[in-house]
Amino acid sequence: EVALYTELETMRREHVTHDVDPKDAGATLRAEMDVYSMFATKHCKDRESGTGVRLCEDLKRRTKELETALKDLAEGGIEPVVTDFSIFGDDDAATNASLAHDLFVSELGSVVSDWYSHAVAPVSASGYRRYHQRVSVLVYMLSASPGSSGASGTWGGSSGGALHGPGLGGSGFDVDGFTAELDGLMLPEQKLTVTTQRLSVADDPALAAAFLAATRSGTSPALDTADGKVAKRRVHWLDSAEVAAQLNAVDRRRRNTRGSHEHDAGTRSLTLEVPVFVLEADVSADDPEHPTPLLIDGTHVAVSLPDMVLVAQSAPRAWDSPFGCDGGDARWNLRDPLDAALAAVAEHIGGALPSHVGYNHARGTA
């Protein structure tokens, strides 16, 4: 019966589609009935009233439906089909229709682009990254606050740091949570080790000089909740290239002083070492009511560099970032930059980038 269906469709296309005005509902119905009549005369007349061919039974039922439709049309019960309907409007408002069309295509393109970058071809960082059987993450918690032995946070079930001082509310970088989340990023055969060391610039002049040399001050745009205007916010930020250069210089001096030697080349090829420096600002110099955030390179909480990961930590718990998240505003917990640190380490290890973070329409920044 496949050949019969093909023949019927060919006849319908030739007589209904080509020869009839689609705006004339009555002519369309009559032309369709004529096609069914010609087909039935040719194929169904000598087949025991058409019962031997399923298609003939379908045509009988369809013909009765068309007869009913023609009767309703004659009595005014069927409205003509509007074939030139457009969701964008009609020619009476051509300008509005054109704008609606352009806006629709623009939004559709944005949706398709987001879907493509999320599901089909997620963005990834440039550079070659090879598989390592073991990943060793070295967390250095460095604080610029005087009297502190390291950046604030939680490690090994205990908490401490300058943010736990009087009136500052506690909290800080959650090393225990960081370790648990990192373990979930590892491949089945990969082994993860995380070690923590707390450092203070007060105890090491070289670290103090590195922190001071890399610190910058600037402003970041924000929307005023009262009048909706863009306002300036004061921020401190660290130049990542300068921080890396200063830390590498300190490390070289320490290696030369200790006379340390490189590990065996075979061991290094199996183990990837990822130094993570959690850099905490001097929270004692801040106004507790309006603390100044510390960022990396002006707009980031954490960045992945070729030989290390830098994470900035400061007192604000909910800071309006200059980025957007899935089309909306993103607020950062700068007191516990766990999410940013995880994203930076994931980029460092496997090149993964956060595809949900991007352009902020309200601020016009990315």
C-alpha positions, 0 to 999 in steps of 0.5 A, a space after each residue: 500500500 505504500 505505492 498507493 499512498 505515494 500516488 494519492 499524495 502526488 495527486 493531492 499535491 498536483 490538484 490541491 496545492 498547485 491549482 487552488 487558491 489557499 485562501 479559498 476554503 471552499 475551493 480547497 475542500 472541493 478539490 480535495 474531494 475530487 482527488 479522493 473521488 478520482 483515486 477511489 474510481 481507479 483503485 477502490 471500485 473493484 475491491 469489494 466496496 473498498 474493504 480490501 484496502 485500508 486506504 480506501 476505508 480512510 478515504 471514505 471516512 475523509 470524504 464524509 468529513 469533507 462533505 460535512 465541512 462543505 455543508 458547514 461552510 455553506 451555512 457560515 460555520 467555518 471561518 476562512 483559513 488565514 494563511 498569511 498570519 504572522 506572529 510579528 504583525 501585519 503590513 498595517 504596522 510594518 515598522 513594528 513588525 520589523 522590530 518584533 522580527 529582529 528582536 525575536 531573531 536576536 533572542 532566539 540566537 542568544 538562546 541557541 548560542 547559550 545552549 550550544 556553549 552549554 551542551 554541545 561545545 562547552 568553552 575550554 581554556 587554551 593550552 595543552 593539559 595531560 592526564 596525571 595519575 596523582 594530583 597534589 593540591 598545596 593550599 597556602 593560606 596567606 594573611 596580611 592582617 597583623 598578628 594572624 598566623 594565616 588566612 581565615 578559614 576552616 581546616 582539619 575541623 578547626 577554625 581560625 584567622 583574623 575574620 574570627 576576631 571580635 565583631 567580624 563574624 568568623 568564617 573564611 575559606 573552607 579547606 575541608 569543603 574545598 577538599 571534598 569538592 575537589 575529590 568529586 572532580 577527580 577521574 576514577 583512577 586519579 588520587 588526590 592529596 590536599 595539604 594546608 600551610 598557613 602563612 603570615 606576611 608579618 612573619 616573612 618580609 619577603 612575602 610582605 614585600 610581594 603582597 605590597 608590590 602587587 596590591 592595587 586600588 580602583 573602582 568597580 561599577 554597581 547599581 544603586 538600589 535607591 535610584 537605579 543609577 550606576 555608582 562607584 565602589 572602591 576595591 583593592 585588587 592584586 596584579 596576578 602577574 606581579 603576585 606570581 613573579 614575587 612568589 616565584 622569586 621567594 620560592 627560588 630564594 628559599 630553594 637556593 637557601 635550603 639547597 633543595 633538589 628536584 624530585 625524580 622525573 618519573 615521579 613528577 610525570 605522574 603527579 601534578 602539583 597545584 599550588 593554591 594561594 589563598 590571599 587574605 586582605 588586612 581585615 583589621 584596617 577595614 570598616 566592619 560595616 563597609 569592608 573593602 573587597 579584595 579581588 584578582 586583576 580587578 574583577 576576579 575572585 580566583 584565577 588560574 595561572 600556568 604554575 599556580 592558582 590565586 584566590 582572593 579573600 576579604 570580609 564582604 559576604 555578599 558582593 554584587 559582582 560585575 559579571 552575570 550568571 545565567 542572564 542574571 546578577 551574580 553575588 559573591 561570598 568573598 569571605 569564603 571564596 570556595 566556588 571561585 577556587 574550585 572553578 580556578 582549579 578545574 580550569 588549571 587541571 582540565 581546562 574547564 571554564 564556567 559557561 554560566 558566567 558571562 555578560 551582565 546586561 544591567 552593568 554592560 560588563 563581562 
